[in-house]
Amino acid sequence: MKSITLGSNLYFEAYLACPVCYERGKNSGADYWQHADNGCGGKLYLGDDAQYYCEKCKRRSHVGKWKYGCPGHSNSSSDELEYHFASNAALASVISCAGQLVNAAGVPWLQEFLHNLGS
């Protein structure tokens, strides 16, 4: 799993299930996440500072400010994705269950992320 360091923070590729689907009791399966804002399409990374970082446009902000879109919780009669906020609890659960991320990042990374999630 690819990682990058920004300042003192360690970021890993976002390969996760959809937290909105998780909240709704749907199993979306994990996938690599892309930054959809303004059609960017950049690869997203998740940091121990509870921020996403877009490799393409360099945007970096707290996970609580982002909306999530995927076919699993969008209207199946439309090609457009619906974007919704997810709760911190759902996001924490999805990340805690992401075995590949937790194995690569380690428990200290996960603990730091969870600490910063509420910030």
Backbone as XML, in Angstrom:
<?xml version="1.0"?>
<chain id="A" units="angstrom">
  <residue number="1" name="MET">
    <atom name="N" x="0.853" y="-1.173" z="0.000"/>
    <atom name="CA" x="0.000" y="0.000" z="0.000"/>
    <atom name="C" x="0.898" y="1.235" z="0.000"/>
  </residue>
  <residue number="2" name="LYS">
    <atom name="N" x="0.654" y="2.116" z="-0.951"/>
    <atom name="CA" x="1.484" y="3.312" z="-1.110"/>
    <atom name="C" x="1.238" y="4.303" z="0.024"/>
  </residue>
  <residue number="3" name="SER">
    <atom name="N" x="2.314" y="4.903" z="0.499"/>
    <atom name="CA" x="2.213" y="5.909" z="1.550"/>
    <atom name="C" x="3.083" y="7.108" z="1.193"/>
  </residue>
  <residue number="4" name="ILE">
    <atom name="N" x="2.731" y="8.258" z="1.772"/>
    <atom name="CA" x="3.516" y="9.480" z="1.619"/>
    <atom name="C" x="3.559" y="10.176" z="2.970"/>
  </residue>
  <residue number="5" name="THR">
    <atom name="N" x="4.580" y="10.977" z="3.168"/>
    <atom name="CA" x="4.715" y="11.768" z="4.389"/>
    <atom name="C" x="4.580" y="13.238" z="4.024"/>
  </residue>
  <residue number="6" name="LEU">
    <atom name="N" x="3.697" y="13.925" z="4.747"/>
    <atom name="CA" x="3.510" y="15.368" z="4.579"/>
    <atom name="C" x="3.767" y="16.003" z="5.937"/>
  </residue>
  <residue number="7" name="GLY">
    <atom name="N" x="4.857" y="16.730" z="6.040"/>
    <atom name="CA" x="5.240" y="17.272" z="7.339"/>
    <atom name="C" x="5.546" y="16.112" z="8.274"/>
  </residue>
  <residue number="8" name="SER">
    <atom name="N" x="4.889" y="16.083" z="9.408"/>
    <atom name="CA" x="5.095" y="14.991" z="10.369"/>
    <atom name="C" x="3.988" y="13.941" z="10.290"/>
  </residue>
  <residue number="9" name="ASN">
    <atom name="N" x="3.141" y="14.032" z="9.261"/>
    <atom name="CA" x="1.996" y="13.131" z="9.154"/>
    <atom name="C" x="2.192" y="12.101" z="8.049"/>
  </residue>
  <residue number="10" name="LEU">
    <atom name="N" x="1.748" y="10.872" z="8.348"/>
    <atom name="CA" x="1.863" y="9.758" z="7.421"/>
    <atom name="C" x="0.504" y="9.490" z="6.785"/>
  </residue>
  <residue number="11" name="TYR">
    <atom name="N" x="0.488" y="9.448" z="5.453"/>
    <atom name="CA" x="-0.733" y="9.231" z="4.677"/>
    <atom name="C" x="-0.629" y="7.922" z="3.904"/>
  </residue>
  <residue number="12" name="PHE">
    <atom name="N" x="-1.761" y="7.218" z="3.822"/>
    <atom name="CA" x="-1.851" y="5.990" z="3.043"/>
    <atom name="C" x="-2.937" y="6.137" z="1.993"/>
  </residue>
  <residue number="13" name="GLU">
    <atom name="N" x="-2.765" y="5.421" z="0.875"/>
    <atom name="CA" x="-3.802" y="5.408" z="-0.155"/>
    <atom name="C" x="-5.133" y="5.049" z="0.480"/>
  </residue>
  <residue number="14" name="ALA">
    <atom name="N" x="-6.171" y="5.754" z="0.094"/>
    <atom name="CA" x="-7.513" y="5.469" z="0.619"/>
    <atom name="C" x="-8.103" y="4.305" z="-0.173"/>
  </residue>
  <residue number="15" name="TYR">
    <atom name="N" x="-8.058" y="3.129" z="0.410"/>
    <atom name="CA" x="-8.660" y="1.927" z="-0.154"/>
    <atom name="C" x="-9.633" y="1.420" z="0.895"/>
  </residue>
  <residue number="16" name="LEU">
    <atom name="N" x="-10.859" y="1.893" z="0.802"/>
    <atom name="CA" x="-11.831" y="1.689" z="1.871"/>
    <atom name="C" x="-13.220" y="1.441" z="1.308"/>
  </residue>
  <residue number="17" name="ALA">
    <atom name="N" x="-14.090" y="0.927" z="2.166"/>
    <atom name="CA" x="-15.515" y="0.824" z="1.847"/>
    <atom name="C" x="-16.153" y="2.191" z="2.046"/>
  </residue>
  <residue number="18" name="CYS">
    <atom name="N" x="-17.333" y="2.379" z="1.518"/>
    <atom name="CA" x="-18.044" y="3.641" z="1.640"/>
    <atom name="C" x="-18.660" y="3.761" z="3.040"/>
  </residue>
  <residue number="19" name="PRO">
    <atom name="N" x="-18.344" y="4.830" z="3.780"/>
    <atom name="CA" x="-18.912" y="4.990" z="5.122"/>
    <atom name="C" x="-20.406" y="5.294" z="5.123"/>
  </residue>
  <residue number="20" name="VAL">
    <atom name="N" x="-20.908" y="5.912" z="4.050"/>
    <atom name="CA" x="-22.345" y="6.185" z="3.955"/>
    <atom name="C" x="-23.092" y="4.855" z="3.807"/>
  </residue>
  <residue number="21" name="CYS">
    <atom name="N" x="-22.601" y="3.996" z="2.936"/>
    <atom name="CA" x="-23.212" y="2.672" z="2.785"/>
    <atom name="C" x="-23.149" y="1.897" z="4.100"/>
  </residue>
  <residue number="22" name="TYR">
    <atom name="N" x="-22.013" y="2.000" z="4.786"/>
    <atom name="CA" x="-21.866" y="1.317" z="6.074"/>
    <atom name="C" x="-22.955" y="1.769" z="7.049"/>
  </residue>
  <residue number="23" name="GLU">
    <atom name="N" x="-23.174" y="3.083" z="7.123"/>
    <atom name="CA" x="-24.214" y="3.624" z="8.010"/>
    <atom name="C" x="-25.597" y="3.104" z="7.646"/>
  </residue>
  <residue number="24" name="ARG">
    <atom name="N" x="-25.800" y="2.864" z="6.378"/>
    <atom name="CA" x="-27.114" y="2.411" z="5.888"/>
    <atom name="C" x="-27.242" y="0.890" z="5.857"/>
  </residue>
  <residue number="25" name="GLY">
    <atom name="N" x="-26.237" y="0.199" z="6.367"/>
    <atom name="CA" x="-26.294" y="-1.257" z="6.425"/>
    <atom name="C" x="-26.012" y="-1.948" z="5.108"/>
  </residue>
  <residue number="26" name="LYS">
    <atom name="N" x="-25.375" y="-1.253" z="4.180"/>
    <atom name="CA" x="-25.034" y="-1.840" z="2.879"/>
    <atom name="C" x="-23.549" y="-2.159" z="2.846"/>
  </residue>
  <residue number="27" name="ASN">
    <atom name="N" x="-23.205" y="-3.261" z="2.200"/>
    <atom name="CA" x="-21.801" y="-3.629" z="2.038"/>
    <atom name="C" x="-21.352" y="-3.191" z="0.656"/>
  </residue>
  <residue number="28" name="SER">
    <atom name="N" x="-20.576" y="-2.116" z="0.587"/>
    <atom name="CA" x="-20.146" y="-1.582" z="-0.704"/>
    <atom name="C" x="-18.842" y="-2.208" z="-1.174"/>
  </residue>
  <residue number="29" name="GLY">
    <atom name="N" x="-18.118" y="-2.878" z="-0.294"/>
    <atom name="CA" x="-16.806" y="-3.387" z="-0.663"/>
    <atom name="C" x="-15.798" y="-2.255" z="-0.748"/>
  </residue>
  <residue number="30" name="ALA">
    <atom name="N" x="-14.543" y="-2.579" z="-0.611"/>
    <atom name="CA" x="-13.487" y="-1.559" z="-0.639"/>
    <atom name="C" x="-13.091" y="-1.229" z="-2.074"/>
  </residue>
  <residue number="31" name="ASP">
    <atom name="N" x="-12.639" y="0.001" z="-2.248"/>
    <atom name="CA" x="-12.149" y="0.456" z="-3.547"/>
    <atom name="C" x="-11.195" y="1.622" z="-3.300"/>
  </residue>
  <residue number="32" name="TYR">
    <atom name="N" x="-10.370" y="1.933" z="-4.306"/>
    <atom name="CA" x="-9.524" y="3.118" z="-4.208"/>
    <atom name="C" x="-10.394" y="4.351" z="-4.388"/>
  </residue>
  <residue number="33" name="TRP">
    <atom name="N" x="-10.149" y="5.357" z="-3.585"/>
    <atom name="CA" x="-10.959" y="6.565" z="-3.620"/>
    <atom name="C" x="-10.307" y="7.626" z="-4.482"/>
  </residue>
  <residue number="34" name="GLN">
    <atom name="N" x="-11.174" y="8.383" z="-5.181"/>
    <atom name="CA" x="-10.722" y="9.490" z="-6.011"/>
    <atom name="C" x="-11.414" y="10.766" z="-5.561"/>
  </residue>
  <residue number="35" name="HIS">
    <atom name="N" x="-10.731" y="11.870" z="-5.769"/>
    <atom name="CA" x="-11.257" y="13.190" z="-5.448"/>
    <atom name="C" x="-12.176" y="13.624" z="-6.579"/>
  </residue>
  <residue number="36" name="ALA">
    <atom name="N" x="-13.451" y="13.779" z="-6.284"/>
    <atom name="CA" x="-14.436" y="14.095" z="-7.328"/>
    <atom name="C" x="-14.712" y="15.588" z="-7.465"/>
  </residue>
  <residue number="37" name="ASP">
    <atom name="N" x="-14.295" y="16.408" z="-6.503"/>
    <atom name="CA" x="-14.595" y="17.840" z="-6.532"/>
    <atom name="C" x="-14.079" y="18.473" z="-7.826"/>
  </residue>
  <residue number="38" name="ASN">
    <atom name="N" x="-14.948" y="19.170" z="-8.530"/>
    <atom name="CA" x="-14.617" y="19.854" z="-9.784"/>
    <atom name="C" x="-13.994" y="18.912" z="-10.820"/>
  </residue>
  <residue number="39" name="GLY">
    <atom name="N" x="-14.367" y="17.630" z="-10.765"/>
    <atom name="CA" x="-13.867" y="16.660" z="-11.730"/>
    <atom name="C" x="-12.393" y="16.357" z="-11.601"/>
  </residue>
  <residue number="40" name="CYS">
    <atom name="N" x="-11.812" y="16.584" z="-10.444"/>
    <atom name="CA" x="-10.376" y="16.420" z="-10.233"/>
    <atom name="C" x="-9.900" y="15.014" z="-10.605"/>
  </residue>
  <residue number="41" name="GLY">
    <atom name="N" x="-10.462" y="13.989" z="-9.978"/>
    <atom name="CA" x="-10.073" y="12.616" z="-10.279"/>
    <atom name="C" x="-8.766" y="12.165" z="-9.667"/>
  </residue>
  <residue number="42" name="GLY">
    <atom name="N" x="-8.173" y="12.983" z="-8.794"/>
    <atom name="CA" x="-6.902" y="12.618" z="-8.170"/>
    <atom name="C" x="-7.039" y="11.523" z="-7.144"/>
  </residue>
  <residue number="43" name="LYS">
    <atom name="N" x="-5.951" y="10.810" z="-6.918"/>
    <atom name="CA" x="-5.903" y="9.744" z="-5.925"/>
    <atom name="C" x="-5.927" y="10.355" z="-4.527"/>
  </residue>
  <residue number="44" name="LEU">
    <atom name="N" x="-6.778" y="9.798" z="-3.650"/>
    <atom name="CA" x="-6.875" y="10.307" z="-2.278"/>
    <atom name="C" x="-6.050" y="9.471" z="-1.314"/>
  </residue>
  <residue number="45" name="TYR">
    <atom name="N" x="-5.463" y="10.182" z="-0.353"/>
    <atom name="CA" x="-4.699" y="9.573" z="0.726"/>
    <atom name="C" x="-5.339" y="9.973" z="2.042"/>
  </residue>
  <residue number="46" name="LEU">
    <atom name="N" x="-5.231" y="9.104" z="3.025"/>
    <atom name="CA" x="-5.792" y="9.327" z="4.353"/>
    <atom name="C" x="-4.650" y="9.404" z="5.351"/>
  </residue>
  <residue number="47" name="GLY">
    <atom name="N" x="-4.617" y="10.510" z="6.126"/>
    <atom name="CA" x="-3.508" y="10.729" z="7.038"/>
    <atom name="C" x="-3.850" y="10.472" z="8.487"/>
  </residue>
  <residue number="48" name="ASP">
    <atom name="N" x="-2.816" y="10.275" z="9.293"/>
    <atom name="CA" x="-3.014" y="10.074" z="10.730"/>
    <atom name="C" x="-3.525" y="11.339" z="11.407"/>
  </residue>
  <residue number="49" name="ASP">
    <atom name="N" x="-3.510" y="12.463" z="10.686"/>
    <atom name="CA" x="-4.075" y="13.714" z="11.194"/>
    <atom name="C" x="-5.557" y="13.838" z="10.852"/>
  </residue>
  <residue number="50" name="ALA">
    <atom name="N" x="-6.171" y="12.713" z="10.381"/>
    <atom name="CA" x="-7.596" y="12.648" z="10.009"/>
    <atom name="C" x="-7.925" y="13.631" z="8.893"/>
  </residue>
  <residue number="51" name="GLN">
    <atom name="N" x="-7.007" y="13.748" z="7.947"/>
    <atom name="CA" x="-7.240" y="14.580" z="6.774"/>
    <atom name="C" x="-7.044" y="13.749" z="5.512"/>
  </residue>
  <residue number="52" name="TYR">
    <atom name="N" x="-7.782" y="14.129" z="4.475"/>
    <atom name="CA" x="-7.544" y="13.574" z="3.158"/>
    <atom name="C" x="-6.581" y="14.496" z="2.442"/>
  </residue>
  <residue number="53" name="TYR">
    <atom name="N" x="-5.790" y="13.908" z="1.565"/>
    <atom name="CA" x="-4.878" y="14.658" z="0.708"/>
    <atom name="C" x="-5.058" y="14.147" z="-0.711"/>
  </residue>
  <residue number="54" name="CYS">
    <atom name="N" x="-5.283" y="15.063" z="-1.648"/>
    <atom name="CA" x="-5.420" y="14.708" z="-3.051"/>
    <atom name="C" x="-4.059" y="14.872" z="-3.732"/>
  </residue>
  <residue number="55" name="GLU">
    <atom name="N" x="-3.590" y="13.780" z="-4.306"/>
    <atom name="CA" x="-2.276" y="13.779" z="-4.950"/>
    <atom name="C" x="-2.230" y="14.719" z="-6.164"/>
  </residue>
  <residue number="56" name="LYS">
    <atom name="N" x="-3.364" y="14.916" z="-6.827"/>
    <atom name="CA" x="-3.397" y="15.715" z="-8.050"/>
    <atom name="C" x="-3.497" y="17.220" z="-7.780"/>
  </residue>
  <residue number="57" name="CYS">
    <atom name="N" x="-4.531" y="17.627" z="-7.030"/>
    <atom name="CA" x="-4.750" y="19.067" z="-6.825"/>
    <atom name="C" x="-4.158" y="19.576" z="-5.504"/>
  </residue>
  <residue number="58" name="LYS">
    <atom name="N" x="-3.641" y="18.655" z="-4.703"/>
    <atom name="CA" x="-2.962" y="18.983" z="-3.431"/>
    <atom name="C" x="-3.900" y="19.469" z="-2.334"/>
  </residue>
  <residue number="59" name="ARG">
    <atom name="N" x="-5.218" y="19.338" z="-2.520"/>
    <atom name="CA" x="-6.158" y="19.744" z="-1.474"/>
    <atom name="C" x="-5.965" y="18.830" z="-0.272"/>
  </residue>
  <residue number="60" name="ARG">
    <atom name="N" x="-6.053" y="19.430" z="0.891"/>
    <atom name="CA" x="-5.875" y="18.699" z="2.147"/>
    <atom name="C" x="-6.829" y="19.292" z="3.165"/>
  </residue>
  <residue number="61" name="SER">
    <atom name="N" x="-7.737" y="18.453" z="3.685"/>
    <atom name="CA" x="-8.664" y="18.945" z="4.701"/>
    <atom name="C" x="-9.214" y="17.789" z="5.526"/>
  </residue>
  <residue number="62" name="HIS">
    <atom name="N" x="-9.796" y="18.146" z="6.668"/>
    <atom name="CA" x="-10.299" y="17.169" z="7.632"/>
    <atom name="C" x="-11.384" y="16.298" z="7.006"/>
  </residue>
  <residue number="63" name="VAL">
    <atom name="N" x="-11.370" y="15.020" z="7.352"/>
    <atom name="CA" x="-12.321" y="14.057" z="6.782"/>
    <atom name="C" x="-13.770" y="14.418" z="7.074"/>
  </residue>
  <residue number="64" name="GLY">
    <atom name="N" x="-14.031" y="15.131" z="8.140"/>
    <atom name="CA" x="-15.391" y="15.519" z="8.491"/>
    <atom name="C" x="-15.997" y="16.539" z="7.555"/>
  </residue>
  <residue number="65" name="LYS">
    <atom name="N" x="-15.180" y="17.152" z="6.706"/>
    <atom name="CA" x="-15.668" y="18.167" z="5.765"/>
    <atom name="C" x="-15.982" y="17.587" z="4.392"/>
  </residue>
  <residue number="66" name="TRP">
    <atom name="N" x="-15.780" y="16.300" z="4.214"/>
    <atom name="CA" x="-15.942" y="15.671" z="2.905"/>
    <atom name="C" x="-17.267" y="14.931" z="2.815"/>
  </residue>
  <residue number="67" name="LYS">
    <atom name="N" x="-17.792" y="14.881" z="1.587"/>
    <atom name="CA" x="-18.966" y="14.067" z="1.288"/>
    <atom name="C" x="-18.499" y="12.858" z="0.480"/>
  </residue>
  <residue number="68" name="TYR">
    <atom name="N" x="-19.290" y="11.791" z="0.541"/>
    <atom name="CA" x="-18.913" y="10.532" z="-0.083"/>
    <atom name="C" x="-19.947" y="10.129" z="-1.120"/>
  </residue>
  <residue number="69" name="GLY">
    <atom name="N" x="-19.467" y="9.746" z="-2.287"/>
    <atom name="CA" x="-20.352" y="9.302" z="-3.351"/>
    <atom name="C" x="-19.933" y="7.934" z="-3.853"/>
  </residue>
  <residue number="70" name="CYS">
    <atom name="N" x="-20.904" y="7.059" z="-4.008"/>
    <atom name="CA" x="-20.630" y="5.751" z="-4.596"/>
    <atom name="C" x="-21.937" y="5.188" z="-5.151"/>
  </residue>
  <residue number="71" name="PRO">
    <atom name="N" x="-21.845" y="4.242" z="-6.074"/>
    <atom name="CA" x="-23.065" y="3.662" z="-6.656"/>
    <atom name="C" x="-23.933" y="2.943" z="-5.624"/>
  </residue>
  <residue number="72" name="GLY">
    <atom name="N" x="-23.337" y="2.471" z="-4.535"/>
    <atom name="CA" x="-24.077" y="1.709" z="-3.540"/>
    <atom name="C" x="-25.171" y="2.482" z="-2.823"/>
  </residue>
  <residue number="73" name="HIS">
    <atom name="N" x="-25.000" y="3.787" z="-2.646"/>
    <atom name="CA" x="-26.033" y="4.574" z="-1.962"/>
    <atom name="C" x="-26.662" y="5.633" z="-2.870"/>
  </residue>
  <residue number="74" name="SER">
    <atom name="N" x="-26.338" y="5.573" z="-4.151"/>
    <atom name="CA" x="-26.915" y="6.520" z="-5.103"/>
    <atom name="C" x="-28.133" y="5.915" z="-5.780"/>
  </residue>
  <residue number="75" name="ASN">
    <atom name="N" x="-28.930" y="6.771" z="-6.396"/>
    <atom name="CA" x="-30.135" y="6.349" z="-7.108"/>
    <atom name="C" x="-29.731" y="5.497" z="-8.309"/>
  </residue>
  <residue number="76" name="SER">
    <atom name="N" x="-30.175" y="4.261" z="-8.320"/>
    <atom name="CA" x="-29.765" y="3.329" z="-9.376"/>
    <atom name="C" x="-30.311" y="3.699" z="-10.750"/>
  </residue>
  <residue number="77" name="SER">
    <atom name="N" x="-31.297" y="4.595" z="-10.817"/>
    <atom name="CA" x="-31.865" y="4.970" z="-12.119"/>
    <atom name="C" x="-31.105" y="6.124" z="-12.767"/>
  </residue>
  <residue number="78" name="SER">
    <atom name="N" x="-30.034" y="6.575" z="-12.128"/>
    <atom name="CA" x="-29.267" y="7.703" z="-12.646"/>
    <atom name="C" x="-27.785" y="7.346" z="-12.673"/>
  </residue>
  <residue number="79" name="ASP">
    <atom name="N" x="-27.057" y="7.909" z="-13.612"/>
    <atom name="CA" x="-25.609" y="7.711" z="-13.667"/>
    <atom name="C" x="-24.867" y="8.644" z="-12.713"/>
  </residue>
  <residue number="80" name="GLU">
    <atom name="N" x="-25.582" y="9.619" z="-12.155"/>
    <atom name="CA" x="-24.976" y="10.595" z="-11.251"/>
    <atom name="C" x="-24.838" y="10.003" z="-9.847"/>
  </residue>
  <residue number="81" name="LEU">
    <atom name="N" x="-23.696" y="10.213" z="-9.231"/>
    <atom name="CA" x="-23.509" y="9.782" z="-7.849"/>
    <atom name="C" x="-24.127" y="10.801" z="-6.912"/>
  </residue>
  <residue number="82" name="GLU">
    <atom name="N" x="-24.681" y="10.316" z="-5.826"/>
    <atom name="CA" x="-25.195" y="11.185" z="-4.766"/>
    <atom name="C" x="-24.127" y="11.285" z="-3.687"/>
  </residue>
  <residue number="83" name="TYR">
    <atom name="N" x="-23.857" y="12.506" z="-3.243"/>
    <atom name="CA" x="-22.812" y="12.747" z="-2.245"/>
    <atom name="C" x="-23.449" y="13.099" z="-0.907"/>
  </residue>
  <residue number="84" name="HIS">
    <atom name="N" x="-22.983" y="12.407" z="0.150"/>
    <atom name="CA" x="-23.522" y="12.610" z="1.490"/>
    <atom name="C" x="-22.389" y="12.614" z="2.516"/>
  </residue>
  <residue number="85" name="PHE">
    <atom name="N" x="-22.607" y="13.341" z="3.598"/>
    <atom name="CA" x="-21.679" y="13.285" z="4.722"/>
    <atom name="C" x="-21.851" y="11.954" z="5.437"/>
  </residue>
  <residue number="86" name="ALA">
    <atom name="N" x="-20.799" y="11.507" z="6.101"/>
    <atom name="CA" x="-20.854" y="10.308" z="6.934"/>
    <atom name="C" x="-20.508" y="10.705" z="8.360"/>
  </residue>
  <residue number="87" name="SER">
    <atom name="N" x="-21.024" y="9.981" z="9.303"/>
    <atom name="CA" x="-20.704" y="10.260" z="10.708"/>
    <atom name="C" x="-19.263" y="9.841" z="11.005"/>
  </residue>
  <residue number="88" name="ASN">
    <atom name="N" x="-18.695" y="10.446" z="12.033"/>
    <atom name="CA" x="-17.355" y="10.050" z="12.463"/>
    <atom name="C" x="-17.333" y="8.586" z="12.876"/>
  </residue>
  <residue number="89" name="ALA">
    <atom name="N" x="-18.414" y="8.116" z="13.488"/>
    <atom name="CA" x="-18.479" y="6.715" z="13.923"/>
    <atom name="C" x="-18.426" y="5.773" z="12.730"/>
  </residue>
  <residue number="90" name="ALA">
    <atom name="N" x="-19.148" y="6.095" z="11.657"/>
    <atom name="CA" x="-19.129" y="5.244" z="10.465"/>
    <atom name="C" x="-17.758" y="5.259" z="9.811"/>
  </residue>
  <residue number="91" name="LEU">
    <atom name="N" x="-17.159" y="6.421" z="9.717"/>
    <atom name="CA" x="-15.839" y="6.523" z="9.120"/>
    <atom name="C" x="-14.806" y="5.757" z="9.948"/>
  </residue>
  <residue number="92" name="ALA">
    <atom name="N" x="-14.866" y="5.894" z="11.260"/>
    <atom name="CA" x="-13.950" y="5.168" z="12.142"/>
    <atom name="C" x="-14.120" y="3.659" z="11.976"/>
  </residue>
  <residue number="93" name="SER">
    <atom name="N" x="-15.355" y="3.204" z="11.857"/>
    <atom name="CA" x="-15.614" y="1.773" z="11.693"/>
    <atom name="C" x="-15.055" y="1.249" z="10.372"/>
  </residue>
  <residue number="94" name="VAL">
    <atom name="N" x="-15.285" y="1.991" z="9.303"/>
    <atom name="CA" x="-14.798" y="1.570" z="7.988"/>
    <atom name="C" x="-13.273" y="1.500" z="7.984"/>
  </residue>
  <residue number="95" name="ILE">
    <atom name="N" x="-12.623" y="2.492" z="8.575"/>
    <atom name="CA" x="-11.165" y="2.519" z="8.600"/>
    <atom name="C" x="-10.615" y="1.426" z="9.516"/>
  </residue>
  <residue number="96" name="SER">
    <atom name="N" x="-11.240" y="1.217" z="10.649"/>
    <atom name="CA" x="-10.792" y="0.175" z="11.579"/>
    <atom name="C" x="-10.916" y="-1.213" z="10.969"/>
  </residue>
  <residue number="97" name="CYS">
    <atom name="N" x="-11.885" y="-1.386" z="10.063"/>
    <atom name="CA" x="-12.110" y="-2.687" z="9.417"/>
    <atom name="C" x="-11.293" y="-2.866" z="8.142"/>
  </residue>
  <residue number="98" name="ALA">
    <atom name="N" x="-10.589" y="-1.836" z="7.732"/>
    <atom name="CA" x="-9.784" y="-1.914" z="6.506"/>
    <atom name="C" x="-8.470" y="-2.618" z="6.831"/>
  </residue>
  <residue number="99" name="GLY">
    <atom name="N" x="-8.501" y="-3.933" z="6.748"/>
    <atom name="CA" x="-7.365" y="-4.753" z="7.153"/>
    <atom name="C" x="-6.061" y="-4.367" z="6.495"/>
  </residue>
  <residue number="100" name="GLN">
    <atom name="N" x="-6.079" y="-4.132" z="5.174"/>
    <atom name="CA" x="-4.855" y="-3.788" z="4.464"/>
    <atom name="C" x="-4.278" y="-2.480" z="4.979"/>
  </residue>
  <residue number="101" name="LEU">
    <atom name="N" x="-5.126" y="-1.493" z="5.228"/>
    <atom name="CA" x="-4.671" y="-0.205" z="5.739"/>
    <atom name="C" x="-4.114" y="-0.355" z="7.143"/>
  </residue>
  <residue number="102" name="VAL">
    <atom name="N" x="-4.842" y="-1.044" z="8.014"/>
    <atom name="CA" x="-4.399" y="-1.199" z="9.400"/>
    <atom name="C" x="-3.097" y="-1.995" z="9.456"/>
  </residue>
  <residue number="103" name="ASN">
    <atom name="N" x="-2.968" y="-3.029" z="8.624"/>
    <atom name="CA" x="-1.723" y="-3.806" z="8.602"/>
    <atom name="C" x="-0.546" y="-2.957" z="8.152"/>
  </residue>
  <residue number="104" name="ALA">
    <atom name="N" x="-0.750" y="-2.141" z="7.128"/>
    <atom name="CA" x="0.329" y="-1.307" z="6.605"/>
    <atom name="C" x="0.651" y="-0.154" z="7.553"/>
  </residue>
  <residue number="105" name="ALA">
    <atom name="N" x="-0.375" y="0.470" z="8.098"/>
    <atom name="CA" x="-0.191" y="1.659" z="8.923"/>
    <atom name="C" x="0.197" y="1.322" z="10.353"/>
  </residue>
  <residue number="106" name="GLY">
    <atom name="N" x="-0.377" y="0.272" z="10.890"/>
    <atom name="CA" x="-0.103" y="-0.119" z="12.266"/>
    <atom name="C" x="-1.074" y="0.514" z="13.250"/>
  </residue>
  <residue number="107" name="VAL">
    <atom name="N" x="-1.108" y="-0.060" z="14.422"/>
    <atom name="CA" x="-2.028" y="0.394" z="15.470"/>
    <atom name="C" x="-1.739" y="1.823" z="15.919"/>
  </residue>
  <residue number="108" name="PRO">
    <atom name="N" x="-0.470" y="2.241" z="16.084"/>
    <atom name="CA" x="-0.224" y="3.642" z="16.488"/>
    <atom name="C" x="-0.799" y="4.649" z="15.492"/>
  </residue>
  <residue number="109" name="TRP">
    <atom name="N" x="-0.691" y="4.362" z="14.191"/>
    <atom name="CA" x="-1.271" y="5.242" z="13.172"/>
    <atom name="C" x="-2.781" y="5.319" z="13.355"/>
  </residue>
  <residue number="110" name="LEU">
    <atom name="N" x="-3.420" y="4.170" z="13.522"/>
    <atom name="CA" x="-4.874" y="4.120" z="13.692"/>
    <atom name="C" x="-5.304" y="4.884" z="14.941"/>
  </residue>
  <residue number="111" name="GLN">
    <atom name="N" x="-4.577" y="4.723" z="16.027"/>
    <atom name="CA" x="-4.910" y="5.444" z="17.264"/>
    <atom name="C" x="-4.788" y="6.954" z="17.070"/>
  </residue>
  <residue number="112" name="GLU">
    <atom name="N" x="-3.757" y="7.389" z="16.360"/>
    <atom name="CA" x="-3.572" y="8.825" z="16.108"/>
    <atom name="C" x="-4.689" y="9.344" z="15.213"/>
  </residue>
  <residue number="113" name="PHE">
    <atom name="N" x="-5.068" y="8.569" z="14.195"/>
    <atom name="CA" x="-6.181" y="8.964" z="13.331"/>
    <atom name="C" x="-7.459" y="9.127" z="14.144"/>
  </residue>
  <residue number="114" name="LEU">
    <atom name="N" x="-7.780" y="8.136" z="14.965"/>
    <atom name="CA" x="-9.008" y="8.182" z="15.763"/>
    <atom name="C" x="-8.991" y="9.360" z="16.737"/>
  </residue>
  <residue number="115" name="HIS">
    <atom name="N" x="-7.835" y="9.665" z="17.299"/>
    <atom name="CA" x="-7.698" y="10.826" z="18.183"/>
    <atom name="C" x="-8.005" y="12.120" z="17.425"/>
  </residue>
  <residue number="116" name="ASN">
    <atom name="N" x="-7.465" y="12.238" z="16.202"/>
    <atom name="CA" x="-7.637" y="13.449" z="15.401"/>
    <atom name="C" x="-8.985" y="13.519" z="14.699"/>
  </residue>
  <residue number="117" name="LEU">
    <atom name="N" x="-9.698" y="12.410" z="14.624"/>
    <atom name="CA" x="-10.999" y="12.388" z="13.971"/>
    <atom name="C" x="-11.976" y="13.334" z="14.644"/>
  </residue>
  <residue number="118" name="GLY">
    <atom name="N" x="-11.917" y="13.413" z="15.944"/>
    <atom name="CA" x="-12.835" y="14.268" z="16.682"/>
    <atom name="C" x="-12.413" y="15.728" z="16.729"/>
  </residue>
  <residue number="119" name="SER">
    <atom name="N" x="-11.238" y="16.041" z="16.189"/>
    <atom name="CA" x="-10.730" y="17.423" z="16.231"/>
    <atom name="C" x="-11.478" y="18.345" z="15.311"/>
  </residue>
</chain>
